[in-house]
């Protein structure tokens, strides 16, 4: 009888040990077992640094880069003498106190350019060169499109003295900020009155001060 009790006790211990082993083998319940990191975790650092986000740092440069082909200022270059066809025509209106010649500067450069300020104007005469004085009108900067023109006027007194006066033989025009002049035939009245004292009787306006072919 004692042997039977011992055998039964041994069987009970074996069964308990077997049950404990089965419980340890169940997935996700073992203490201290490593937990695998899920694939595609939302906490992983994104590659490419957020390209296209516009935020500073890697990947954000594409949204802040300067446009391709940018010229910075984008301003048209100054018109040079070689860019211009310069002509002059008489535009005197009967009854005016002074005679007028209008100078046209046409841009043939193939691109837009800027002209602003006063040209240099000299009249060649039998008494020497007479340099025109500026009228004092305000200067306005302007862009002359390719194939287009700008104009300014030359005013001078009519010779009503009855004498021969000072004969005008030519006109020299130097565009603003240029040193290369253009020599033209004089299209206006043939002479200036003889004046006493200093100062030039010839005056000019700034670029754009005369209309298209007129005053």
C-alpha positions in Angstrom: 0.0 0.0 0.0 2.9 2.4 0.8 4.4 1.6 -2.6 1.2 2.6 -4.4 1.1 5.9 -2.6 4.7 6.7 -3.6 3.9 5.8 -7.2 0.9 8.0 -7.2 2.9 10.9 -5.8 5.6 10.5 -8.4 2.9 10.6 -11.2 1.5 13.8 -9.7 4.8 15.5 -9.7 5.5 14.4 -13.3 2.2 15.7 -14.4 2.8 19.1 -12.7 6.1 19.5 -14.4 4.7 18.6 -17.7 1.9 21.2 -17.4 4.5 23.9 -16.5 6.6 23.1 -19.5 3.5 23.4 -21.8 2.7 26.8 -20.3 6.2 28.0 -21.0 6.0 26.9 -24.6 3.0 29.1 -25.4 4.0 32.1 -27.7 4.1 35.7 -26.3 4.0 34.6 -22.6 7.5 33.6 -21.8 9.1 36.1 -19.5 12.2 37.9 -20.8 11.6 36.7 -24.4 12.8 39.4 -27.0 10.0 41.3 -28.9 10.7 41.7 -32.7 10.5 45.3 -34.1 7.5 45.5 -36.6 8.5 45.9 -40.2 7.8 49.5 -41.6 7.6 51.1 -38.2 6.1 54.6 -38.3 8.8 55.8 -36.0 11.6 55.0 -38.5 13.5 58.1 -39.8 12.3 58.9 -43.3 14.8 58.8 -46.1 15.5 61.8 -48.3 15.1 64.4 -45.6 11.6 65.4 -46.5 12.3 66.4 -50.1 9.7 68.8 -51.5 8.6 69.9 -48.0 10.3 73.3 -48.3 11.7 72.9 -44.8 15.4 73.8 -44.3 17.9 71.0 -44.3 18.5 68.1 -46.6 15.9 67.7 -49.3 14.4 71.2 -48.8 16.8 72.9 -51.2 14.6 72.0 -54.2 11.9 74.4 -53.1 14.2 77.3 -52.4 16.6 77.2 -55.4 16.9 80.2 -57.7 15.0 79.8 -61.0 17.1 78.5 -63.8 18.3 81.2 -66.2 17.8 84.0 -63.7 19.7 87.2 -64.6 19.5 88.9 -61.2 18.6 92.4 -61.9 16.9 91.7 -65.3 17.5 95.2 -66.5 18.1 96.2 -70.1 21.6 97.3 -71.0 22.4 100.9 -71.8 22.1 101.9 -75.5 25.4 102.4 -77.1 26.1 104.6 -80.1 26.6 101.6 -82.3 23.1 100.4 -81.2 21.4 103.5 -82.6 20.4 105.0 -85.9 20.5 108.8 -85.4 18.7 111.2 -87.7 17.5 114.8 -87.4 14.6 116.7 -89.0 13.2 120.3 -89.1 10.1 120.5 -87.0 9.7 124.3 -86.7 6.1 125.4 -86.4 5.2 128.7 -88.1 4.7 131.5 -85.6 6.8 129.9 -82.8 9.3 132.2 -81.2 12.1 129.7 -81.7 13.0 127.2 -84.4 13.1 123.5 -83.7 15.0 120.5 -84.9 14.0 117.0 -83.6 16.6 114.3 -83.2 15.5 110.6 -83.5 17.5 107.8 -82.0 16.3 104.4 -83.3 17.3 101.1 -81.6 18.5 98.6 -84.2 20.6 96.5 -81.8 18.3 93.5 -81.9 17.5 93.8 -78.1 15.9 96.4 -75.8 18.2 99.0 -74.3 17.9 102.1 -72.0 18.4 105.7 -72.9 18.1 108.4 -70.2 19.4 112.0 -69.7 20.8 114.5 -72.1 22.7 113.9 -75.3 25.7 116.0 -76.2 24.9 118.4 -79.1 27.2 120.6 -81.0 26.5 122.8 -84.0 29.3 123.3 -86.5 29.2 126.9 -87.7 31.4 129.4 -89.6 32.2 130.9 -86.3 33.3 127.6 -84.7 31.5 125.0 -82.7 28.5 126.0 -80.6 27.6 123.6 -77.8 23.9 123.3 -76.8 22.8 124.0 -73.3 20.4 121.8 -71.3 16.9 123.0 -70.9 16.7 121.8 -67.3 13.7 119.6 -67.9 13.6 116.5 -65.6 15.3 113.4 -66.8 13.1 110.2 -67.1 14.7 106.8 -67.7 13.2 104.8 -70.5 13.6 101.5 -72.3 13.8 101.7 -76.1 12.5 98.5 -77.5 14.3 97.0 -80.5 13.1 98.7 -83.7 11.6 101.6 -81.7 12.8 105.2 -81.3 13.0 108.0 -78.8 13.3 111.7 -79.6 14.6 115.0 -78.2 14.3 118.5 -79.4 16.9 121.3 -80.3 15.6 124.8 -80.1 17.4 127.9 -81.4 16.5 131.5 -82.3 15.5 132.4 -85.8 17.8 134.9 -87.7 15.5 137.8 -88.2 18.2 140.4 -88.3 18.3 140.7 -92.0 22.0 139.8 -92.1 23.8 136.6 -92.9 24.3 135.8 -89.3 26.3 132.7 -88.3 25.9 129.9 -90.9 25.3 126.4 -89.6 27.3 123.7 -91.4 26.6 120.5 -89.4 25.2 118.8 -86.3 27.1 116.5 -84.0 25.1 114.3 -81.5 26.6 112.1 -78.8 24.1 109.8 -77.0 23.9 110.0 -73.2 26.9 108.4 -71.4 28.7 107.7 -74.6 31.9 109.1 -76.1 31.3 108.2 -79.7 29.5 110.9 -81.6 27.4 110.9 -84.8 27.8 113.7 -87.4 24.7 114.7 -89.3 23.7 117.2 -91.9 22.0 120.2 -90.4 18.3 120.1 -91.4 17.1 123.4 -89.9 17.4 127.1 -90.8 20.7 128.0 -92.4 21.9 130.5 -89.8 21.8 131.8 -86.3 21.6 135.5 -85.4 24.8 137.2 -84.2 24.4 137.7 -80.5 26.5 139.7 -78.1 27.7 138.5 -74.8 28.4 134.9 -73.6 26.2 131.9 -73.5 24.8 129.6 -76.2 21.4 130.4 -77.9 20.9 126.7 -78.6 19.1 124.5 -76.1 18.2 120.8 -75.9 15.7 118.7 -74.0 16.3 115.3 -72.4 15.6 111.9 -74.0 11.9 111.5 -74.6 11.1 115.3 -74.4 9.9 115.4 -78.0 7.1 113.3 -79.5 7.4 111.0 -82.5 9.0 113.2 -85.1 7.6 116.3 -83.6 7.8 118.7 -80.6 
